[in-house]
Amino acid sequence: MLVIRDKQIRSFEQATLHRFEEEMIVHSKEFSPRLCKVMEDEQLRVAVRLAIDHAMTYGFTNRGPIRLFIELMFLRGSAFDTDPQYPGLGNALRASDDQMQRAERMHEVSIDYLEKVSDPGAVNVHNALRNLSIFAKKPLRFTANNFVTVMLQEMNNLFPEKVTYVGNDKLTTLIDAGRIEAQKYGFATVRGEAMIVTLMFAFGHGCTNDPLYPWISRTLLDQRIIDPVARAARLEKKALTWLNHVITGNEKEAQT
């Protein structure tokens, strides 16, 4: 009689998981080629592994739901499940239905967002990235007293379709969270707060610790830059470099 010990079972499960991880890395490069292209392979592996582990905490064990979770990570950021910008995804994920039903509902919510916000070919997203690049270079008209009001207006200038879809209440929650996050890193100026809020608006509310955008966390935690103002300036410069790279890639792709 064949006896399979627990250690052998665990080894088999780990091998299966490793193969699935490799498949999802390949799929990620096909699903989000531009973002994956600017990431090192090892960083991509970290992001995919995190998404798989995170999906499993919600009871996702089937291939389809986990793959959807990974795709949503690329589309909405690694913390999409708690992001006030995407409450429909979080609500569907935490529903009491089985994983296939929840995944189907999340897919429906995602399609609705793509149709109403991104537009076919992600035209609105590309426009928003160009607007964001312009916004990062211009003087700000914020003060501590009018910060939320002006920030909402600037968000509408950057990505009006998204603002209409998400709504001011949810975006105000995001703004408040962004200002608190900025203070954690010593960004006491209005410009520093606006930058963090804008990054969260563009890349998800967990962007300051997202493996998809390691340049953000690395800059925020760079101990060589002691002055918070200098660190904020460095982060702004890196954001512009990243945006210009993506925008240039989008334009070249449109010409082919």
C-alpha positions as CSV (number, residue, x, y, z in Angstrom):
1,M,0.0,0.0,0.0
2,L,1.3,3.5,-0.9
3,V,1.7,5.8,2.0
4,I,1.8,9.5,1.2
5,R,3.2,11.5,4.2
6,D,2.1,15.0,5.1
7,K,5.5,16.3,4.1
8,Q,5.0,14.9,0.6
9,I,1.6,16.3,0.3
10,R,2.8,19.8,1.3
11,S,5.7,19.5,-1.2
12,F,3.2,18.5,-4.0
13,E,0.9,21.5,-3.1
14,Q,3.9,23.9,-3.1
15,A,5.0,22.6,-6.6
16,T,1.4,23.1,-7.9
17,L,1.3,26.6,-6.5
18,H,4.7,27.4,-7.9
19,R,3.5,26.3,-11.4
20,F,0.4,28.4,-11.1
21,E,2.5,31.4,-9.9
22,E,4.6,31.0,-13.0
23,E,1.5,30.9,-15.2
24,M,0.2,34.0,-13.6
25,I,3.4,35.9,-14.2
26,V,3.2,35.1,-17.9
27,H,-0.5,36.0,-17.9
28,S,0.3,39.3,-16.1
29,K,2.8,40.3,-18.8
30,E,0.2,39.7,-21.4
31,F,-2.6,41.4,-19.4
32,S,-0.6,44.5,-18.4
33,P,2.4,44.7,-20.7
34,R,3.3,48.3,-20.1
35,L,3.3,48.1,-16.4
36,C,5.1,44.8,-16.3
37,K,7.7,46.2,-18.7
38,V,8.8,48.8,-16.2
39,M,9.1,46.3,-13.4
40,E,11.9,43.9,-12.7
41,D,10.9,40.2,-13.0
42,E,11.6,39.6,-9.3
43,Q,9.4,42.6,-8.4
44,L,6.6,41.2,-10.6
45,R,6.9,37.9,-8.9
46,V,6.5,39.6,-5.5
47,A,3.4,41.4,-6.7
48,V,1.8,38.2,-8.1
49,R,2.6,36.2,-5.1
50,L,1.1,38.9,-2.8
51,A,-2.0,38.9,-4.9
52,I,-2.4,35.1,-4.7
53,D,-1.9,35.1,-1.0
54,H,-4.3,38.0,-0.6
55,A,-7.0,36.3,-2.7
56,M,-6.7,33.2,-0.6
57,T,-7.5,35.2,2.5
58,Y,-10.9,35.8,0.9
59,G,-11.4,32.1,0.3
60,F,-10.4,32.2,-3.4
61,T,-8.8,28.9,-4.2
62,N,-10.0,28.3,-7.8
63,R,-7.8,29.4,-10.7
64,G,-10.4,31.7,-12.3
65,P,-11.2,33.8,-9.2
66,I,-7.5,34.1,-8.3
67,R,-6.6,35.2,-11.9
68,L,-9.4,37.8,-11.7
69,F,-8.0,39.0,-8.4
70,I,-4.6,39.4,-10.0
71,E,-6.0,41.3,-13.0
72,L,-7.9,43.7,-10.7
73,M,-4.7,44.3,-8.8
74,F,-3.1,45.6,-12.0
75,L,-6.2,47.6,-12.9
76,R,-7.0,49.1,-9.5
77,G,-3.9,48.7,-7.3
78,S,-2.9,46.0,-4.8
79,A,-5.3,47.3,-2.2
80,F,-8.3,47.6,-4.4
81,D,-10.3,45.5,-1.9
82,T,-10.4,48.3,0.6
83,D,-10.1,51.3,-1.7
84,P,-13.0,53.8,-1.2
85,Q,-12.8,54.5,-5.0
86,Y,-14.0,50.9,-5.8
87,P,-16.6,50.0,-3.1
88,G,-18.4,47.7,-5.5
89,L,-15.4,45.4,-5.8
90,G,-14.9,45.2,-2.0
91,N,-18.6,44.6,-1.3
92,A,-18.7,41.8,-3.9
93,L,-15.5,40.3,-2.5
94,R,-16.8,40.2,1.0
95,A,-20.3,38.9,0.2
96,S,-21.5,35.6,1.7
97,D,-21.8,33.8,-1.7
98,D,-19.3,31.2,-2.8
99,Q,-16.1,32.2,-4.6
100,M,-17.4,31.7,-8.1
101,Q,-20.5,33.8,-7.5
102,R,-18.4,36.5,-5.9
103,A,-15.9,36.5,-8.7
104,E,-18.7,36.8,-11.3
105,R,-20.1,39.8,-9.4
106,M,-16.6,41.4,-9.2
107,H,-16.2,40.9,-13.0
108,E,-19.5,42.5,-13.6
109,V,-18.6,45.5,-11.5
110,S,-15.2,45.8,-13.2
111,I,-16.8,45.7,-16.7
112,D,-19.3,48.4,-15.6
113,Y,-16.4,50.6,-14.5
114,L,-14.4,50.0,-17.8
115,E,-17.5,50.9,-19.9
116,K,-18.4,54.0,-18.0
117,V,-15.0,55.3,-17.0
118,S,-12.1,53.9,-19.1
119,D,-13.9,53.8,-22.4
120,P,-12.9,51.4,-25.2
121,G,-9.1,51.3,-25.7
122,A,-8.6,53.1,-22.3
123,V,-8.7,56.4,-24.1
124,N,-10.0,58.2,-21.0
125,V,-7.2,56.6,-18.9
126,H,-4.5,57.8,-21.3
127,N,-6.0,61.3,-21.3
128,A,-6.0,61.3,-17.5
129,L,-2.3,60.3,-17.4
130,R,-1.4,63.2,-19.7
131,N,-3.5,65.5,-17.5
132,L,-1.7,64.2,-14.4
133,S,1.7,65.0,-16.0
134,I,0.6,68.5,-16.7
135,F,-0.9,68.9,-13.2
136,A,2.3,67.8,-11.5
137,K,4.3,70.6,-13.2
138,K,2.0,73.6,-12.5
139,P,1.8,75.8,-9.4
140,L,-0.9,74.8,-6.9
141,R,-3.7,77.0,-5.7
142,F,-4.4,75.0,-2.6
143,T,-4.6,76.3,1.0
144,A,-5.2,74.3,4.2
145,N,-8.7,75.8,4.3
146,N,-9.8,75.0,0.7
147,F,-7.8,71.8,0.2
148,V,-10.7,69.4,-0.2
149,T,-12.8,71.6,-2.5
150,V,-9.9,72.4,-4.8
151,M,-8.6,68.8,-4.7
152,L,-12.0,67.6,-5.9
153,Q,-12.0,70.2,-8.7
154,E,-8.5,69.1,-9.8
155,M,-9.5,65.5,-9.7
156,N,-12.4,66.4,-12.0
157,N,-10.0,68.2,-14.3
158,L,-7.7,65.1,-14.3
159,F,-10.3,62.4,-14.8
160,P,-13.9,63.7,-15.0
161,E,-15.3,60.3,-16.0
162,K,-13.9,58.7,-12.8
163,V,-15.1,61.5,-10.6
164,T,-18.6,61.2,-11.9
165,Y,-18.6,57.4,-11.4
166,V,-17.0,57.4,-7.9
167,G,-18.7,60.5,-6.5
168,N,-17.5,63.3,-4.2
169,D,-18.3,61.5,-1.0
170,K,-16.0,58.6,-1.7
171,L,-13.3,60.8,-3.1
172,T,-13.4,63.0,0.0
173,T,-12.7,59.9,2.0
174,L,-9.8,59.3,-0.2
175,I,-8.5,62.8,0.2
176,D,-8.7,62.6,4.0
177,A,-6.8,59.3,3.9
178,G,-4.2,60.8,1.6
179,R,-3.6,63.8,3.9
180,I,-3.1,61.5,6.9
181,E,-0.7,59.3,4.8
182,A,1.3,62.4,3.8
183,Q,1.7,63.4,7.4
184,K,3.1,59.9,8.2
185,Y,6.1,60.8,6.0
186,G,6.5,64.3,7.3
187,F,4.9,66.0,4.3
188,A,3.5,69.0,6.1
189,T,3.1,71.2,3.0
190,V,0.0,71.5,1.0
191,R,2.0,70.5,-2.1
192,G,3.2,67.3,-0.4
193,E,-0.3,66.4,0.7
194,A,-1.7,67.0,-2.8
195,M,0.9,64.8,-4.3
196,I,0.1,61.8,-2.1
197,V,-3.6,62.3,-2.7
198,T,-3.1,62.5,-6.4
199,L,-0.9,59.3,-6.5
200,M,-3.6,57.5,-4.5
201,F,-6.3,58.8,-7.0
202,A,-4.2,57.6,-9.9
203,F,-2.7,54.3,-8.6
204,G,-5.0,53.2,-5.7
205,H,-5.2,54.2,-2.1
206,G,-2.5,51.6,-1.2
207,C,0.1,53.0,-3.6
208,T,2.5,54.1,-0.9
209,N,3.2,50.4,-0.2
210,D,2.3,48.7,-3.4
211,P,4.7,46.2,-5.1
212,L,3.4,47.4,-8.5
213,Y,4.9,50.8,-7.8
214,P,8.0,50.2,-5.8
215,W,9.5,53.6,-6.7
216,I,6.9,55.2,-4.4
217,S,7.7,53.3,-1.3
218,R,11.4,53.3,-1.9
219,T,11.4,57.1,-2.2
220,L,9.2,57.6,0.8
221,L,11.5,55.3,2.9
222,D,14.8,56.5,1.6
223,Q,16.8,57.3,4.7
224,R,19.4,59.1,2.7
225,I,17.0,62.0,2.1
226,I,16.4,63.4,5.6
227,D,14.5,66.5,4.6
228,P,10.8,65.7,4.0
229,V,10.6,68.5,1.5
230,A,13.5,67.1,-0.5
231,R,12.0,63.6,-0.3
232,A,8.6,65.0,-1.6
233,A,10.5,66.7,-4.5
234,R,12.3,63.5,-5.3
235,L,9.0,61.6,-5.3
236,E,7.4,64.2,-7.6
237,K,10.3,63.9,-10.0
238,K,10.1,60.1,-10.1
239,A,6.3,60.3,-10.7
240,L,6.9,62.5,-13.7
241,T,9.5,60.2,-15.1
242,W,7.2,57.2,-14.7
243,L,4.3,59.1,-16.3
244,N,6.4,60.3,-19.2
245,H,7.6,56.8,-19.8
246,V,4.0,55.4,-19.9
247,I,2.7,58.2,-22.0
248,T,5.4,57.8,-24.5
249,G,4.7,54.1,-24.7
250,N,1.0,54.8,-25.2
251,E,1.7,57.2,-28.0
252,K,4.1,54.8,-29.8
253,E,1.5,52.0,-29.5
254,A,-1.2,54.2,-31.0
255,Q,1.0,55.0,-34.0
256,T,1.6,51.3,-34.8
